Amino acid sequence: MLHPEIQKPSDHVPLTIKIGIKEINIDINIWTIGKDSKEEENFINSITNGIMILDTANINSKETLENTVQHIFTICKGNQSGTLQEIPQRIG
């Protein structure tokens, strides 16, 4: 859409477009843990110990970085069972 009524001295005319965004509902899950709980302390200790053993001195390629990230994900995933509470949510 051209707006000649708001033309500037440089002879540029603002151009705008309207983009319709379809409303959509997105289901997500939020994982939570009780603040200052024994579960939180155990979870943090477990993850800290798992990350401390990582060898990060030789992350010199995309593949090595991806493997390191996957290892961290595995540490976190393995330590959530029985500790985190799943809360389903809907956005939209």
Order of alpha helices (4+ residues) and beta strands (2+ residues): beta-alpha-alpha-beta
